[in-house]
């Protein structure tokens, strides 16, 4: 079993904050770039953020730029997504995964979901008043 376990989701009011955790199971996540993705009901899965294996490079989609922060603690084999100023449109199941595709950049993560594997089961984030 090589996958991530996401946790930290829940119900929060608009403007609130949550911190999601992504813990690697059965492997060292430091080997990989890590991405956070989300899928809302009736919508396709979309990228949210990613972080390079070293943690030196991070990327965010415009919808979350300035509100979310991705980080990692390789010593703890865990990646985090801190979400602030949450909006109702952030409601989704959030997943993390490792960028495992052969030929992917050695230093920069991508938002191409097809490049990722070791998907977790997801954690539900609901933003509602």
Secondary structure, 3 states (H helix, E strand, C coil): CCEEEEECCEEECCCCCEEEEEEEECCCHHHCCEEEEEECCCCCCEEEEEECCCCCCEEECCCCCCCEEEEEEHHHCEEEEEECCCCHHHCEEEEEEEECCCCCCCCCCCCCHHHEECCCCCEEEEECC
